Amino acid sequence: MIVTLIASAEVAFWVVLALGLAARYLLRWRTASTVLLVGLPVIDLVLFLLTFFDLRGGATASWTHALAASYLGFSVGFGPSVVRWADSRFLHRFGGGPKPLPAPKYGAERSRHEWQICRRTLVSVAITITLITALKLFTDAAGTGVFDQWYWRLGIAAAVNTAIAVSYTLWPKQPPAGAIVEDGRIVGWHLPERSSH
């Protein structure tokens, strides 16, 4: 049952996101759009609550229950950035907005970008660990030992993202020779000087 709920929540997230952006840019219903987009985390909150009551009702804990908790953690940590990503592309396609810029690749801007990802990851990890711990402590379900491996996985994810951010801070990625860089992105190339001979 939980697998079905997770799949349904995943589909619902993207459907509501699309409806929210369509309401904003195609129908010009800004209030309806805001309600839909702000309500996105509610989908994962409902999924988590159903998971909680499933375990309280006597279900044996499995990795799918932990996955449901991670969805809510991801929604809080990365949800706003996912909405901004989709919004910028929808605005460009249907609202006449500028073409979205790619993520910066070089210098201090790349370092800041990696730290933003790291911060979102740490928030997601912290919330997911808290929710999984709540499932263990407050449901009395059998088999919650399966959740322990998630602590390791989440810890590794946090450590890897932090290491990546630190590496780009200590050793910033340099652009190729001749590149013209603005805000960490290549915007052009220096033409080679012509020989006077």
C-alpha positions in Angstrom: 0.0 0.0 0.0 2.8 2.4 0.9 4.5 2.0 -2.5 1.2 2.9 -4.2 0.8 6.0 -1.9 4.4 7.1 -2.7 3.8 6.7 -6.5 0.5 8.6 -6.1 2.2 11.4 -4.1 5.0 11.7 -6.7 2.5 12.0 -9.5 0.3 14.4 -7.5 3.4 16.7 -6.8 4.1 17.2 -10.4 0.5 17.5 -11.4 -0.2 20.2 -8.8 3.1 22.0 -9.7 2.0 22.1 -13.4 -1.5 23.2 -12.5 -0.1 26.0 -10.3 2.2 27.3 -13.0 -0.6 27.0 -15.7 -2.9 28.9 -13.4 -0.3 31.7 -13.0 0.9 32.1 -16.6 -1.9 30.7 -18.8 -5.0 31.7 -16.9 -3.6 34.6 -14.9 -5.1 33.3 -11.7 -2.4 34.4 -9.3 -4.3 33.6 -6.1 -5.2 30.1 -7.2 -1.6 29.6 -8.4 -0.2 30.7 -5.0 -2.5 28.4 -3.2 -1.5 25.4 -5.3 2.2 26.0 -5.1 2.2 26.7 -1.4 0.2 23.6 -0.9 2.8 21.3 -2.5 4.4 20.2 0.8 1.0 19.2 2.0 1.0 16.3 -0.4 4.1 14.9 1.2 2.9 15.7 4.7 -0.3 13.7 4.0 1.9 10.8 2.7 3.9 10.9 5.9 0.8 10.9 8.1 -0.6 7.9 6.2 2.7 6.2 6.7 2.6 6.9 10.4 -0.9 5.6 10.8 -0.1 2.6 8.7 2.6 1.6 11.2 0.4 2.5 14.2 -2.2 0.2 12.7 0.1 -2.8 12.9 2.0 -2.8 9.6 5.6 -4.1 9.7 8.1 -1.4 9.1 9.9 -1.5 5.7 12.2 0.7 3.7 9.1 2.2 1.9 8.0 3.8 5.2 11.4 5.5 5.5 11.2 6.5 1.9 7.8 8.2 2.6 9.5 10.2 5.4 12.3 11.2 3.0 9.8 12.6 0.6 8.7 15.1 3.2 12.3 16.0 4.0 13.1 16.5 0.3 9.9 18.6 -0.1 11.0 21.0 2.7 14.6 21.1 1.8 14.4 21.2 -2.0 10.8 22.0 -2.8 11.2 25.8 -3.1 14.2 25.5 -5.4 12.3 22.9 -7.6 9.4 25.4 -7.8 11.7 28.2 -8.8 13.4 26.0 -11.4 10.0 25.0 -13.0 8.7 28.6 -12.6 11.6 30.1 -14.6 11.1 27.7 -17.4 7.4 28.1 -17.5 7.8 31.9 -17.5 10.2 31.7 -20.4 8.0 29.3 -22.4 4.6 30.8 -21.8 5.1 34.2 -20.1 7.7 35.8 -22.3 10.3 35.8 -19.6 14.1 35.5 -20.2 15.8 32.2 -20.9 16.8 30.6 -17.6 20.5 30.7 -16.9 22.4 27.5 -16.3 24.0 26.9 -13.0 27.4 28.6 -12.6 30.3 26.4 -13.3 33.4 28.4 -12.3 35.0 30.4 -9.5 33.3 31.7 -6.4 29.9 31.6 -8.0 30.2 27.8 -8.4 31.3 27.5 -4.8 28.2 29.5 -3.6 26.0 27.3 -5.8 27.4 24.1 -4.2 26.9 25.5 -0.7 23.3 26.2 -1.5 22.8 22.6 -2.6 24.7 21.5 0.5 22.4 23.6 2.8 19.3 22.2 1.1 20.6 18.7 1.5 21.4 19.2 5.2 17.9 20.5 5.8 16.4 17.5 4.0 18.6 15.1 5.9 17.8 16.6 9.3 14.1 16.6 8.7 14.1 13.0 7.3 16.1 11.7 10.3 13.7 13.4 12.7 10.7 11.9 10.9 12.2 8.4 10.8 13.1 8.6 14.5 9.5 9.7 15.2 8.3 6.6 13.3 10.5 4.4 15.5 9.6 6.0 18.8 5.9 6.6 18.4 4.5 3.8 16.4 5.7 0.6 18.3 5.8 -1.1 14.9 7.7 -4.3 14.4 10.8 -4.2 12.2 11.8 -0.6 12.7 15.4 -1.7 12.8 15.3 -1.5 9.0 15.3 2.3 9.5 18.8 2.2 10.9 20.4 1.9 7.5 18.8 5.1 6.5 20.7 7.0 9.1 23.9 5.8 7.4 22.6 6.6 3.9 21.5 10.1 4.9 24.8 10.7 6.8 26.7 9.8 3.7 24.6 12.0 1.5 25.2 14.9 3.9 29.0 14.2 4.1 29.4 13.9 0.3 27.5 17.2 -0.4 29.6 19.0 2.2 32.8 17.6 0.8 31.9 18.8 -2.7 31.1 22.3 -1.4 34.3 22.4 0.6 36.4 21.2 -2.4 34.9 23.9 -4.7 35.7 26.5 -2.0 39.3 25.4 -1.5 40.0 24.6 -5.2 37.6 26.7 -7.3 37.1 25.4 -10.8 38.8 27.6 -13.4 37.4 28.3 -16.8 39.2 27.2 -19.9 41.8 29.5 -21.4 40.3 32.3 -23.5 36.9 32.1 -22.0 35.0 35.2 -21.0 33.2 34.5 -17.7 30.4 36.4 -16.0 28.8 35.2 -12.8 30.5 31.8 -13.1 29.2 31.2 -16.7 31.0 31.4 -20.0 29.5 34.2 -22.1 32.1 34.3 -24.9 35.6 33.7 -26.0 38.6 36.0 -26.6 39.6 35.9 -30.2 43.3 35.1 -30.8 45.4 38.1 -31.8 46.3 38.1 -35.4 50.0 38.2 -36.3 51.2 41.4 -37.9 53.5 39.4 -40.2 
